Amino acid sequence: MSGVRQKVQEMIAAYSCCAELKAAGQAWLDAEGTDQEKTATENLLAEIEADVMSIDGLIAFAGSEAGAKVFGDRAAAILEHAKEVKANGGMYCDCPACTAALAVKAMLS
């Protein structure tokens, strides 16, 4: 599972990774190869489901007042980028954390 381990490490190191996903990723790393791995995998996959943002969700959030508070001066650029991702067929946020999380999900599912 070294490929999965590398992607989980990439995911939790990403600037865009939320605290809950970092914790689930670290718990998976700690449990890898132990009898706790199955539970940690289930928890990680559930957290990925909860945290990876759809492109439509990102567009809505980046264009909102709450998004402007979170993204600050970058909100308009993030909104435009998200619209480009959607126009090119993207279905999910393409930030480093979401991209790595989706790769982890594909490897573990």
Protein Blocks (a to p, Z undefined) as FASTA:
>chain_A
ZZmmmmmmmmmmpmklcfklmmmmmmmmmmgopaklmmmmmmmmmmmmmmmccfklmmmm
mmpmklmmmnmmmlmmmmmmmmmmmmnopabdcbfklmmmmmmmmmmZZ
